[in-house]
Amino acid sequence: TEIYTLSLHDALPIWFEEFPAPERRIFCNRTLNLRGIQAVGFDMDYTLVHYYIKKWEERAYEHARLRLLERGWPVEELRFDPDIGALGLILDLELGNIVKANRFGFVKRASHGTKMLPHTEQKAIYARELIDLADSRWVFMNTLFALSEACLFAQVVDLLDEGRLRESMTGVPIGESGARPPMSYVDAYRLTRSAIDAAHMMGELKAEIIADPKAFVVMDPDVPMALMDLRASGKKVLLITNSEWSYTQAMMEFAIDPYVPNGTWRDLFDLVIVSARKPDFFAANAPIFEVVDEEKGHLAPVVGPLTAGKAYLGGNAAVVEKHLGVRGEDILYVGDHIFSDVNVSKKIHRWRTALVVRELETDLESLYAFRKKQAQLSALMERKEIIEHRYSVVRLAIQRKSAGYGPQVDETIKELKAHIAGFRDELKEIDAEIAPLAIESGQLSNKRWGLLMRAGNDKSHLAHQVEKSADVYMARVGNLLDQTPFVYLRSPRGSLPHDFGPEGGSAREETP
């Protein structure tokens, strides 16, 4: 009998760890049994290989700024500011604003150019506006690569407002009237985005990173170990990246090889596909080529089935499914881009999806540090709700007594008004306690924009996109190591406003 009273923990070896800390967990929107997954595919940049965000984006920004300078733009004094933008924000190209919206598309915070808008001004602009990402007016910042773009766009908006950008800088030819149209915020974005794209596509930035990867790449020994665990558990492990072969080879060699005993990063993958051209990889039917000379990147067309362990260029998701002999629902794809990696793979091929949101770690650390104050804030808000309800009940009693209809209370109007005055005083005291806590809560993780997944008291638009597209999400691929290849991830019971208890909105005071 005594044997059966031992807990599981008592019977486990000393190296066993309890459930991982929040920043090491995998968060589940849709139940996922990893035991049943037969293949796991990975993106590379900001997924398997993570970068020092400020360093990478600062260099991308600098290359783009120099291209604008060559066009004659007055950008000599501009410098990269990582705090101007954040993952999940939305550019308003019509008004030159950066906004943060909740899950319903209502704007909760906004800046014009680099300057945050006061709440009254923001409300006046967006009270009747709903974010619709299908409209080209809005550009969603769904990857960390967008931080340099948002910063430069905001600064260029400031230059445009100051009258320092001329019509001739748009590159638009002179019309029949002999004049060019004035530069708009849309023009400013178009030209800024063109400079950013050139910085990525011309190869200068990647050449810098290859020359000095130590300055850019965050080393993480958990990533290769997680890949080894997955492969040893019987799953096929794939690399599907948009990066070209030379860059992929250099980054994976630097980030993974030091942690692979008696081998290289290539030994961890059953299939490697570069220059995949996602999202078209999931939506189109592009041909696939074999990388036959890995030193020089020479290619050869593929005739017949793919060969395990080789590297390929291009192709499409259907080719991968055929090669593996598995259905889409048996493949998990892990990436950092909501649309190119997660949404489209799930929507078209029904692959299971995992999103890497590295900045989530900062949010979780901030939330943990604020947890006692959050409990205090929640208690104050619940108390305020109770007092406001009492205030409303007494106010209704005064209304009925004054108009002479409905149920009547024994107190006089004078006595009822005294109750009202007392409630007002109590609400003022509560509000004085709430205000500093609410301000601090709204500045967690990022003083300008707050938490990634929150917009006020609601889910942010980013959280809505993650919830809709990603079956699971995590801060880093290494979290697969903590939760093992055999984890059964269960989505939590969704809370509704009418639920009772801590997660629901139907709070009720137990004492009179």
C-alpha positions in Angstrom: 0.0 0.0 0.0 2.8 2.4 0.9 4.3 1.9 -2.6 1.2 3.3 -4.3 1.2 6.4 -2.1 4.5 7.5 -3.7 4.0 10.3 -6.2 5.3 10.1 -9.7 7.8 12.8 -8.9 9.2 10.7 -5.9 9.9 7.8 -8.3 11.7 9.9 -11.0 15.5 10.4 -11.3 17.0 13.6 -10.0 17.5 15.0 -13.6 13.8 15.1 -14.2 12.4 18.6 -14.4 8.9 19.7 -13.7 6.8 21.4 -16.4 8.9 24.1 -18.1 8.9 27.7 -17.1 6.4 29.9 -19.1 9.1 31.3 -21.5 10.1 27.7 -22.4 6.6 26.4 -23.0 4.7 25.8 -26.2 1.3 27.5 -26.2 -1.6 25.7 -27.9 -4.5 27.2 -29.9 -5.5 23.9 -31.4 -4.8 20.5 -29.8 -1.7 18.9 -31.3 -0.4 15.4 -30.5 3.3 15.6 -31.5 3.5 11.8 -31.2 1.3 11.5 -34.3 3.3 14.0 -36.4 5.5 12.1 -38.9 7.5 15.1 -40.3 8.6 18.4 -38.9 9.7 21.2 -41.3 11.5 24.4 -40.3 12.1 27.8 -41.7 15.6 29.1 -41.1 15.9 32.9 -40.5 14.4 33.9 -37.1 13.4 30.3 -36.6 16.3 27.9 -36.5 18.8 30.7 -36.7 18.0 33.7 -34.6 19.7 37.0 -34.9 20.5 39.9 -32.6 17.5 41.9 -33.8 18.9 45.4 -33.2 22.1 44.6 -35.0 20.5 42.9 -38.0 17.8 45.5 -38.5 20.2 48.4 -37.9 22.3 47.1 -40.8 19.3 46.6 -43.0 18.1 50.1 -42.1 21.5 51.6 -42.9 21.7 49.9 -46.3 18.3 51.2 -47.1 19.1 54.7 -45.8 22.1 54.9 -48.0 20.0 54.0 -51.1 17.7 56.9 -50.3 20.6 59.2 -49.8 21.9 58.3 -53.2 18.5 59.4 -54.6 19.1 62.8 -53.0 16.8 62.4 -50.0 17.8 64.4 -46.9 18.4 61.4 -44.6 22.0 62.1 -43.6 21.2 62.5 -39.9 18.7 59.6 -39.6 19.6 56.7 -37.3 17.8 53.4 -36.5 15.5 53.5 -33.5 14.3 50.0 -32.6 11.6 51.4 -30.3 9.6 53.1 -33.1 8.1 49.8 -34.3 7.2 46.4 -32.9 6.0 43.1 -34.2 2.3 43.0 -34.9 1.8 46.8 -35.6 0.2 48.1 -38.7 1.2 50.9 -41.1 -1.5 53.2 -42.2 -0.2 54.3 -45.6 -3.0 56.8 -46.2 -2.3 58.9 -43.1 1.4 58.1 -42.4 0.6 56.5 -39.1 1.7 53.3 -37.2 -1.1 51.8 -35.2 -1.8 49.0 -32.8 -5.3 47.4 -33.1 -7.2 44.9 -31.1 -8.7 41.7 -32.5 -11.8 43.5 -33.8 -9.7 45.9 -35.8 -10.2 49.0 -33.5 -7.2 51.1 -33.1 -6.0 51.4 -29.5 -2.7 53.3 -30.0 -1.2 55.2 -32.8 1.8 57.3 -33.8 2.1 59.8 -36.7 5.6 59.4 -38.0 7.8 59.0 -35.0 5.5 60.9 -32.6 2.8 59.1 -30.5 -0.6 60.5 -30.9 -2.6 61.6 -27.8 -5.6 59.4 -27.1 -8.1 62.2 -28.0 -6.5 62.8 -31.4 -6.2 59.0 -32.1 -9.8 58.5 -31.2 -10.9 61.4 -33.4 -9.1 59.9 -36.4 -10.0 56.2 -35.9 -13.3 56.2 -34.1 -15.1 55.2 -37.4 -12.2 53.1 -38.9 -11.7 49.4 -38.7 -8.5 47.7 -39.8 -9.0 45.5 -42.8 -5.7 43.9 -43.9 -7.3 43.1 -47.3 -7.1 46.8 -48.0 -3.8 47.9 -49.4 -4.0 51.0 -47.2 -2.8 48.8 -44.2 0.5 47.0 -44.0 0.8 44.4 -41.2 4.2 44.0 -39.6 4.2 40.2 -39.2 7.9 39.5 -39.0 10.9 41.0 -37.2 12.3 42.0 -40.6 9.7 44.8 -40.7 11.3 46.7 -37.8 13.8 48.6 -40.0 11.1 49.3 -42.5 8.7 50.8 -39.9 11.4 52.9 -38.5 12.5 54.3 -41.8 8.9 54.9 -42.9 8.1 56.8 -39.7 11.1 59.0 -40.1 10.4 59.7 -43.8 6.9 60.7 -42.8 8.4 63.3 -40.5 10.6 64.6 -43.4 7.5 64.8 -45.6 5.5 66.7 -43.0 8.5 69.1 -42.6 8.4 69.8 -46.4 11.9 68.4 -46.9 10.9 65.9 -49.6 10.3 67.3 -53.1 8.0 65.9 -55.8 10.9 65.1 -58.0 12.1 62.5 -55.4 9.2 60.2 -56.1 10.6 59.2 -59.5 7.2 59.9 -61.1 7.6 61.5 -64.6 6.3 65.0 -65.3 2.8 64.9 -66.6 1.2 66.8 -69.4 0.5 69.7 -67.1 4.3 70.1 -66.7 4.2 69.2 -63.0 4.6 66.2 -60.8 1.9 65.2 -58.3 3.0 66.0 -54.7 4.6 63.2 -52.7 2.1 61.2 -50.6 2.6 58.9 -47.6 1.9 56.0 -50.0 4.8 57.3 -52.2 7.0 57.6 -49.1 6.2 54.0 -48.2 6.7 52.7 -51.7 10.1 54.2 -52.0 11.2 53.2 -48.5 10.0 49.7 -49.0 11.9 49.6 -52.3 15.1 50.6 -50.5 14.6 48.0 -47.8 13.9 45.3 -50.4 17.1 46.2 -52.3 19.0 46.0 -49.0 17.9 42.4 -48.6 18.0 41.3 -52.3 21.3 42.8 -53.5 23.3 40.5 -51.1 25.3 43.2 -49.4 23.7 42.7 -46.0 24.0 38.9 -46.2 27.6 39.3 -47.3 28.2 41.3 -44.1 26.6 38.6 -42.0 28.5 35.8 -43.6 31.8 37.7 -43.1 31.1 38.2 -39.4 28.3 35.8 -38.2 29.4 36.1 -34.6 28.2 39.7 -34.6 24.7 38.8 -35.8 23.8 35.2 -34.9 22.5 34.2 -31.4 24.0 30.8 -30.6 21.5 28.4 -29.1 22.7 24.8 -28.3 19.1 23.8 -27.6 18.1 24.0 -31.3 20.4 21.2 -32.7 19.5 19.0 -29.7 15.8 19.5 -30.3 16.4 18.5 -33.9 18.3 15.4 -32.9 15.5 14.4 -30.5 12.9 14.8 -33.2 14.9 12.7 -35.7 15.8 10.0 -33.2 12.1 9.7 -32.3 11.4 8.6 -35.9 10.2 11.8 -37.4 11.5 13.2 -40.7 13.1 16.6 -40.2 13.0 19.1 -43.0 14.5 22.5 -43.7 12.4 24.7 -46.1 13.8 28.2 -46.3 13.5 31.2 -48.7 17.2 31.9 -48.3 19.6 30.9 -51.1 22.0 28.0 -50.8 25.2 29.9 -50.0 23.6 31.9 -47.2 21.8 28.9 -45.8 25.0 26.8 -45.8 27.0 29.6 -44.0 24.4 30.3 -41.3 23.6 26.7 -40.5 27.2 25.8 -40.4 28.0 28.6 -38.0 24.9 28.1 -35.8 24.4 24.4 -35.7 27.7 22.6 -36.5 29.4 23.4 -33.2 26.8 21.4 -31.3 26.6 18.3 -33.6 29.0 15.6 -32.4 30.8 13.8 -35.2 28.9 15.5 -38.0 27.4 18.6 -39.5 24.0 20.3 -39.7 23.3 18.3 -42.8 23.1 15.1 -40.7 20.1 16.5 -38.8 17.9 16.8 -41.9 16.2 14.3 -44.1 15.5 17.0 -46.7 16.8 20.5 -47.3 15.1 22.9 -49.7 16.4 26.4 -50.3 15.1 29.4 -52.3 11.6 27.9 -51.6 9.8 31.2 -52.6 7.2 30.9 -49.8 4.3 31.5 -49.8 4.3 30.4 -53.5 5.9 27.1 -52.3 2.6 26.2 -50.8 0.3 27.7 -53.5 2.1 27.1 -56.8 3.7 24.2 -58.7 7.3 25.4 -59.2 9.9 23.0 -60.5 12.6 21.6 -58.2 16.3 21.4 -58.8 19.0 19.5 -57.0 22.1 21.3 -55.6 24.7 19.1 -57.2 27.8 21.2 -56.3 27.3 22.4 -52.8 30.6 24.4 -52.9 29.5 26.4 -55.9 25.8 25.9 -55.7 25.4 24.4 -59.2 22.0 23.0 -60.0 20.5 20.1 -62.0 16.9 19.4 -62.8 15.3 16.6 -60.8 14.3 13.5 -62.7 12.3 11.0 -60.7 11.9 10.9 -56.9 13.8 13.0 -54.4 16.7 11.4 -52.5 16.8 11.6 -48.7 19.7 13.7 -47.3 20.2 15.8 -50.4 19.7 19.6 -50.9 17.2 21.0 -53.4 16.2 24.4 -54.7 12.6 25.6 -55.3 9.9 23.0 -55.7 6.5 22.9 -53.9 4.7 21.4 -51.0 3.1 18.7 -53.1 6.5 17.4 -54.0 7.4 17.2 -50.3 4.3 15.3 -49.4 4.8 12.8 -52.2 8.4 12.3 -51.3 7.5 11.7 -47.6 4.4 9.6 -48.4 2.4 11.4 -45.8 -0.7 13.6 -45.7 -0.5 17.3 -44.9 -2.1 16.9 -41.5 0.8 14.7 -40.5 3.4 17.4 -41.2 4.2 20.2 -38.7 5.8 23.3 -40.2 7.6 25.8 -37.9 8.3 29.4 -38.9 8.3 33.0 -37.8 6.1 34.6 -40.6 2.4 34.4 -40.0 1.4 34.5 -43.7 4.3 32.9 -45.6 5.1 30.2 -43.1 1.9 29.5 -41.1 -1.3 30.8 -42.6 -0.8 29.6 -46.2 0.7 26.2 -45.3 -2.3 25.5 -43.1 -4.9 27.0 -45.4 -3.9 25.2 -48.6 -2.3 21.9 -47.5 -3.7 21.5 -44.0 -0.1 21.2 -42.6 -0.1 21.6 -38.8 1.5 24.9 -37.9 3.8 26.3 -35.2 4.8 30.0 -35.0 8.0 31.2 -33.4 7.6 34.6 -31.7 10.9 35.3 -30.0 9.8 38.6 -28.5 7.2 36.7 -26.5 10.0 35.9 -24.0 10.3 39.6 -23.1 6.5 39.8 -22.6 6.5 36.7 -20.4 9.3 38.1 -18.3 7.5 41.4 -17.9 4.2 39.7 -17.0 6.0 37.6 -14.4 7.6 40.6 -12.8 4.2 42.4 -12.8 2.2 39.5 -11.5 1.7 40.8 -7.9 0.7 44.2 -9.1 -1.6 42.6 -11.7 -3.4 40.7 -8.9 -3.8 44.1 -7.1 -5.0 45.8 -10.2 -7.6 43.0 -10.9 -8.9 43.2 -7.4 -9.3 46.9 -7.6 -11.1 46.6 -11.0 -13.4 44.0 -9.5 -14.1 46.3 -6.5 -14.7 49.2 -8.9 -17.2 47.2 -10.9 -19.1 46.4 -7.7 -19.2 50.0 -6.5 -20.3 51.2 -10.0 -23.1 48.7 -9.9 -24.3 49.9 -6.6 -24.0 53.5 -7.8 -26.2 52.6 -10.8 -28.8 50.8 -8.7 -29.2 53.8 -6.4 -29.3 56.3 -9.3 -32.2 54.2 -10.8 -34.0 54.3 -7.4 -33.7 58.1 -7.4 -35.1 58.2 -11.0 -38.1 56.0 -10.1 -38.8 57.9 -6.9 -38.6 61.2 -8.7 -40.9 60.1 -11.5 -43.3 58.1 -9.3 -43.2 54.8 -11.1 -42.0 51.2 -10.5 -40.8 49.6 -7.2 -39.9 52.1 -4.5 -37.3 52.0 -1.8 -37.8 53.3 1.8 -35.0 55.9 1.7 -35.7 59.5 0.8 -34.2 61.1 -2.2 -31.9 63.0 0.1 -30.7 59.8 1.7 -30.2 58.2 -1.7 -28.2 61.1 -2.9 -26.0 60.8 0.1 -25.3 57.2 -0.9 -24.4 58.5 -4.4 -21.9 61.0 -3.0 -20.3 58.2 -0.9 -20.0 56.0 -3.9 -18.4 58.8 -5.9 -15.8 59.4 -3.2 -15.0 55.7 -3.1 -14.6 55.5 -6.9 -12.2 58.4 -6.8 -10.1 56.7 -4.3 -10.1 53.4 -6.3 -9.3 55.3 -9.5 -6.3 57.0 -7.8 -5.0 53.5 -7.0 -5.8 52.0 -10.4 -4.3 54.8 -12.5 -0.5 54.2 -11.9 -1.0 50.4 -12.1 -2.9 50.7 -15.3 -0.3 53.0 -16.8 2.5 50.6 -15.8 0.5 47.6 -17.2 0.1 49.4 -20.5 3.9 50.0 -20.8 5.0 46.4 -20.0 7.6 45.1 -22.4 7.5 48.2 -24.7 6.8 51.7 -23.4 5.3 52.9 -26.7 3.2 49.9 -27.6 2.9 47.6 -24.6 2.6 43.8 -24.7 2.7 42.0 -28.1 -0.5 40.1 -27.6 -2.5 42.7 -25.8 -4.2 45.9 -27.0 -5.7 47.5 -23.9 -7.6 44.9 -22.0 -8.3 42.9 -25.2 -6.3 40.6 -27.5 -4.1 42.5 -30.0 -4.6 42.1 -33.8 -1.3 40.1 -33.7 -2.8 37.7 -31.1 -5.9 37.3 -33.3 -3.7 36.4 -36.3 -1.7 34.0 -34.2 -4.8 32.4 -32.8 -6.4 32.0 -36.3 -3.3 30.7 -38.1 -1.0 28.9 -35.7 -1.9 25.6 -34.1 0.8 26.3 -31.5 3.3 29.1 -30.8 6.5 29.4 -28.8 9.3 31.9 -28.2 12.0 29.7 -29.7 12.5 26.3 -31.4 14.6 25.2 -28.4 11.3 24.9 -26.5 10.7 21.7 -28.4 13.6 20.3 -26.3 11.8 21.1 -23.0 8.5 19.6 -24.1 10.0 16.6 -25.9 8.9 15.0 -29.2 6.2 13.1 -27.4 4.2 15.9 -25.9 0.4 16.1 -26.3 -0.4 19.7 -26.4 -4.0 20.4 -25.5 -5.7 23.7 -26.1 -7.2 25.3 -23.0 -10.9 25.7 -22.4 -11.7 29.0 -24.0 -13.0 31.6 -21.6 -16.2 33.5 -22.3 -17.4 36.8 -20.8 -20.3 35.0 -19.1 -18.1 32.3 -17.5 -17.8 32.3 -13.7 -14.5 32.3 -12.0 -11.2 34.1 -12.4 -11.2 33.9 -16.3 -14.8 34.9 -16.8 -16.4 38.3 -16.5 -19.3 37.3 -14.2 -17.6 38.2 -10.9 -19.9 38.2 -7.9 -19.3 39.6 -4.4 -19.7 36.8 -1.8 -20.3 39.1 1.1 -23.1 41.6 1.5 
